[in-house]
Structures are given as C-alpha cells and as structure tokens.
Amino acid sequence: MAESALERTARALDLIPFLSNNPGLTINEIAEKFASSPAQIFKDLEMLFMCGLPGHSHSELIDMELSADYVAITNPQNLDKPRRLSRVEITSLTLGLELLIPLVTDPQLRLKALSLQARFAKLLSDGAGSPASVFTSSTVQSSECDVEIEKAIASSSGIEIKYRSASADEITTRLIYPISTYSERGYLYTVAYCVRSGEERHFRHDRITGVVPTAHTLPADQSSPSSPRSLEQVDVLMDPRNRFFLEAHASIVERVEPHASELKATFTIGDREWLTRELLALPGRVEILGPADFAEQFYRRLDAILNQYR
C-alpha cells in the first residue's frame, strides 16, 4: 500500500532528531530502524535538504552529510529534539475531537478517536502547567474488549463482562447493555445499563478483564437504558485529604470552596448508589449536607457498616 503524505512527513520529522543523536549510520541501518526501504529513506533525506526555517537561505536550511555508507546531521535547525505539542495545541486538538467523535459512525474509527482523545487528556493532566508535553507514538491501545463494546453499542445488544471493582478486591460477572463510550483523564469508560444493579453504570475499560458477546437484547419490561437520567445536586463536607477525589471526578463537581478546615463540594449526579459507595470509601470525615433523603440513605449505610465491627 502506498504511503500517505502524512505518514512520510511524520517519518521525515522523526529522522532529524534520530540522526542528530545517532550519527554515522548507513542508509540500510536507518531504513531498518524506521521499517522502510533504503530507497525511500534516501528520498526522505534528499527532501530534507530543502527544508528549514523561514528565510530559506543556506543558513536556515537543514545541513547533513549524506552517502550510502554514512549519514550525519550537521545543522538540524530546531528539529534536534523530538516533536512536541504545546498545551494550547493539545487543548485545541482535544476540543476538535470532542466535536468530531459524535459524528463518527464507524466503530473502529470511533475507538481510535476516543483513544487519541484519552491520550491527549492524560498529557494535559500530567503536564501540571509545564509549557509543553512530549507527543510520542505510545497511546491508549485498542483491545478486543474495546472493539466488542463498540460492536454492542452499534447493534444495541448485551455483553457479559468480568469487572474488577475499584473499591473491593473482587471480580464480578455482569450482563450489561452498552449505551456510549467516552474518555476522561486518560481512561476510556462505557456507560451501560447493568442488569445486576438495575441501573445505568459507568465502567472503566482497563478494569474489564473479560468480555463475551451475547444475543441478549434488553427485556421489554426494563426501563430503556438510553432514556434521560434525572440529575440532582448533593452537597458534601469532607476532609481536605480528599482533594484527589474531587480532581479525579471533576466532571461531576459543580464547585468546591473552603469551609473552616474542610472542603465543601457540590456534586451533580445521576447515580446515588455510585456516589454513596465512593464517599464511604474516602478517608477522614464526610458529612452530607443535602438533600436530606440522600443524607439519610448515606448514614443508614454507614451505620450498617459500623455495626459489623461492634
């Protein structure tokens, strides 16, 4: 298959920093390293002779020593380091993917777009304000699990998964009906109707240890998993040590403000059971400020747990 212009450009951009740090290689050795042919590598290097910074005089062009037995870069201009994307560029690409992903109907292509979006999100969260983040070829890899989930979404069918709990050392088997997928902070998630809980749940892909397609469709007497979920706000007072939890679930946190020596957080949720489990697992003091019926449910669950130790 013929290479695209994008593939050739990407390889050409990688050649300069590689050769700057590995002078003296032969054309054949370079071709082997880049999984290409010697003839193609030679064409790439000839093309790079004509590349450089604006101005394009002899002092701005890339300079190299080139023969069949020896290649060395003597003036790489500003390409002697691996390619980098600024935080502004990564943010722009992430926002672009956010607009494009809902329009993609092909499951494989959609999965690749989600994987790239997850990679960008992780770069942004890991950057911690640094001026640039290195972009490498390592990204969230697609797996059989991801592909089967996308197939289930496309066919509106159920799948059976083995899921490793985030809060307990156990793996459970669940029949779920996937609705959609999304990426957040470097991870892929599936929103699905879970038969075991009878509710819509969010499943992180790296915690799914096995998936088996089924011919099941959602029973007619079950509520539609795609029907809108009513959202509500829950106010919580918590120990400052739980700031990590607020950062990890920023998408459902409406606001956070200091309150004496603690933090007051407001969550917008559609799944009370999930938030109850997560709050019970947090260290330090947690107080539910409202709504009252959620607070009653939370403290009832907390008392049941404490009774196991009395």
C-alpha positions in Angstrom: 0.0 0.0 0.0 1.3 3.4 -1.0 2.3 5.7 1.9 0.2 8.8 2.5 1.8 12.3 2.6 1.1 12.4 6.3 3.0 9.2 7.0 6.0 10.3 5.0 6.0 13.7 6.7 5.8 12.1 10.2 8.8 9.9 9.4 10.8 12.8 8.0 10.2 14.8 11.1 11.4 11.9 13.2 14.5 11.3 11.1 16.2 14.6 12.1 16.3 14.2 15.9 17.2 10.5 15.5 20.1 11.1 13.2 21.3 14.1 15.3 21.7 11.7 18.2 22.9 8.7 16.1 25.4 10.0 13.6 27.3 7.6 11.3 24.5 5.1 10.5 24.2 3.7 7.0 21.1 4.2 4.8 20.3 0.4 5.3 20.5 0.7 9.1 18.3 3.7 9.1 15.8 2.0 6.8 15.7 -1.0 9.2 15.1 1.2 12.2 12.2 3.0 10.5 10.7 -0.1 8.9 11.1 1.4 5.5 13.2 0.8 2.3 16.7 2.2 1.7 15.4 3.9 -1.5 12.6 5.6 0.4 14.9 6.8 3.2 17.2 8.2 0.7 14.3 10.1 -0.9 13.3 11.4 2.5 16.8 12.7 3.3 17.0 14.4 -0.1 13.7 16.1 0.6 15.1 17.3 4.0 17.9 19.0 2.2 15.3 21.6 1.1 13.7 22.0 4.4 14.4 24.6 7.1 13.3 27.7 8.8 11.6 30.7 7.1 14.0 32.7 5.1 15.2 29.5 3.3 18.7 30.8 2.7 21.7 28.4 3.0 22.0 29.4 6.7 18.4 28.4 7.5 18.3 25.0 5.7 19.0 21.7 7.4 22.5 20.6 6.6 23.7 17.0 6.5 26.4 14.7 5.2 24.8 12.0 3.1 26.3 9.0 1.3 25.3 5.3 1.0 27.7 4.4 3.9 27.3 7.4 6.2 24.6 9.9 7.3 25.1 12.7 9.8 23.2 15.9 10.6 25.5 18.9 10.9 22.8 21.6 11.3 19.4 20.3 12.4 18.0 23.8 12.9 15.3 23.5 15.6 14.4 19.8 14.9 17.1 18.2 17.0 14.6 17.3 19.7 11.6 15.0 19.4 8.4 16.7 18.3 6.4 18.5 20.9 2.9 19.8 21.2 2.2 22.9 23.3 -0.6 22.7 25.8 -2.6 25.1 23.7 -2.2 22.8 20.7 -3.2 19.7 22.7 -6.2 21.5 24.1 -7.3 22.6 20.6 -7.0 19.0 19.3 -8.9 17.7 22.3 -11.8 20.2 21.7 -11.8 19.3 18.0 -12.1 15.6 18.8 -14.9 16.4 21.2 -16.9 17.9 18.2 -15.9 15.1 15.8 -16.5 12.0 17.8 -20.3 12.2 17.9 -20.3 12.4 14.1 -18.2 9.2 13.7 -20.4 6.1 12.9 -17.6 3.5 12.2 -16.9 1.6 15.5 -13.2 1.1 14.8 -12.6 4.7 13.7 -14.6 6.0 16.7 -12.5 3.9 19.1 -9.3 5.3 17.6 -10.6 8.8 18.1 -11.5 8.1 21.7 -8.1 6.6 22.3 -6.4 9.6 20.9 -8.6 11.9 23.0 -7.8 9.9 26.1 -4.1 10.2 25.4 -4.4 14.0 25.0 -6.4 14.2 28.2 -3.6 12.4 30.1 -0.9 14.6 28.6 -2.9 17.7 29.8 -3.4 16.3 33.3 0.2 15.1 33.6 1.6 18.4 32.4 1.0 20.2 35.6 1.5 23.6 33.9 4.6 22.7 32.0 5.0 24.7 28.8 4.9 21.6 26.5 4.1 17.9 26.6 6.0 15.4 24.6 3.9 13.6 22.0 5.0 10.1 21.3 3.6 7.1 19.4 2.5 5.5 22.6 -1.2 5.9 23.1 -4.1 4.1 24.6 -4.1 0.8 22.8 -7.3 -0.7 21.4 -8.1 -4.2 22.6 -10.6 -6.9 22.0 -12.6 -5.6 24.9 -13.0 -2.1 23.4 -13.9 -3.5 20.0 -16.6 -5.8 21.4 -18.1 -2.9 23.4 -18.3 -0.7 20.3 -20.0 -3.6 18.4 -22.5 -4.0 21.2 -23.3 -0.3 21.1 -23.8 -0.4 17.3 -26.1 -3.5 17.5 -27.9 -2.5 20.8 -27.0 -5.9 22.2 -25.8 -7.0 25.6 -22.4 -8.3 26.6 -21.2 -10.2 29.6 -18.1 -8.7 31.3 -15.8 -9.6 34.2 -15.2 -6.4 36.1 -12.6 -5.7 38.7 -14.0 -3.5 41.4 -12.2 -0.2 42.2 -13.2 -0.3 45.9 -13.0 -4.0 46.7 -10.6 -6.8 45.9 -13.1 -8.8 43.8 -14.1 -9.5 40.2 -17.8 -9.8 39.3 -19.6 -11.1 36.3 -22.2 -8.7 34.9 -24.6 -8.6 32.0 -24.6 -5.0 30.6 -26.1 -3.2 27.7 -23.6 -0.5 26.5 -25.0 2.9 25.5 -22.0 5.0 24.8 -18.3 5.4 25.5 -16.2 8.5 26.5 -12.7 9.3 27.6 -11.8 11.2 30.8 -8.3 11.9 32.3 -6.6 9.3 30.1 -9.1 6.4 30.5 -11.9 5.0 28.4 -15.3 4.5 30.0 -18.5 2.8 28.9 -21.9 4.0 30.0 -24.2 0.9 30.2 -27.4 -0.4 31.7 -26.3 -3.0 34.3 -28.7 -5.9 34.9 -27.2 -6.8 38.2 -27.8 -3.3 39.7 -30.8 -2.4 37.6 -29.3 1.0 36.9 -27.1 2.8 34.4 -23.4 2.5 35.5 -20.0 3.7 34.2 -17.4 1.0 33.6 -13.7 1.8 33.1 -12.2 -0.2 30.3 -8.9 -1.1 32.0 -10.9 -2.8 34.8 -12.8 -5.1 32.4 -10.8 -8.4 32.5 -13.0 -10.3 30.0 -15.9 -9.8 27.6 -18.3 -12.2 25.9 -20.8 -11.1 23.3 -24.4 -12.3 23.8 -27.5 -12.4 21.7 -29.5 -10.8 24.5 -31.5 -7.6 23.9 -32.9 -5.5 26.7 -36.2 -7.0 28.0 -39.3 -5.0 27.2 -40.2 -4.7 30.9 -36.9 -3.0 31.7 -36.6 0.8 31.5 -34.7 1.9 28.4 -31.1 2.5 29.2 -31.0 5.4 26.8 -33.7 7.3 28.5 -32.6 10.5 30.1 -31.5 10.2 33.8 -32.7 12.8 36.2 -29.7 14.7 37.8 -29.6 16.1 41.2 -27.1 18.1 43.3 -25.5 16.8 46.5 -23.6 19.0 49.0 -20.8 17.3 50.9 -18.4 18.5 53.6 -15.2 16.5 53.5 -11.6 16.2 54.8 -9.1 18.2 52.7 -7.2 14.9 52.1 -10.0 14.0 49.7 -9.0 16.7 47.2 -7.6 13.9 45.0 -11.2 12.5 44.7 -12.5 15.9 43.6 -9.8 16.2 40.9 -10.4 12.6 39.7 -14.1 13.3 39.3 -14.0 16.9 38.1 -16.7 16.3 35.5 -19.4 15.9 38.2 -18.1 18.6 40.6 -20.0 21.8 40.3 -18.0 23.8 42.8 -15.5 23.4 45.7 -14.9 26.0 48.4 -13.1 26.0 51.7 -15.3 25.7 54.8 -13.4 26.2 58.1 -10.7 23.5 58.0 -12.6 21.3 55.5 -13.8 21.4 51.9 -17.4 21.9 50.8 -18.2 20.3 47.4 -21.3 20.2 45.3 -21.8 17.2 43.0 -24.2 16.8 40.1 -25.0 13.1 39.8 -27.5 10.7 38.2 -26.5 7.7 40.3 -26.9 7.9 44.1 -25.6 4.4 44.7 -22.3 5.1 43.0 -21.7 8.3 45.0 -22.6 6.6 48.2 -20.1 3.9 47.7 -17.4 6.3 46.7 -17.9 8.6 49.7 -17.9 5.7 52.1 -14.5 4.7 50.9 -12.9 8.1 51.5 -10.6 8.8 54.4 -11.4 11.3 57.1 -14.8 12.9 58.0 -17.5 13.1 55.4 -20.8 14.9 56.1 -23.8 15.0 53.7 -25.3 18.5 53.9 -28.2 17.7 51.5 -30.6 16.7 50.2 -32.0 15.2 53.3 -33.2 11.9 51.9 -29.7 11.2 50.4 -28.1 12.0 53.8 -30.5 9.6 55.5 -29.6 6.9 53.0 -25.9 7.5 53.4 -25.9 7.4 57.2 -28.1 4.3 57.2 -25.5 2.6 55.0 -22.7 3.9 57.2 -24.4 2.6 60.4 -24.8 -0.9 58.8 -21.1 -1.0 58.1 -20.1 0.1 61.6 -22.4 -2.5 63.1 -20.2 -5.1 61.6 -17.4 -4.0 63.9 -19.5 -3.6 67.1 
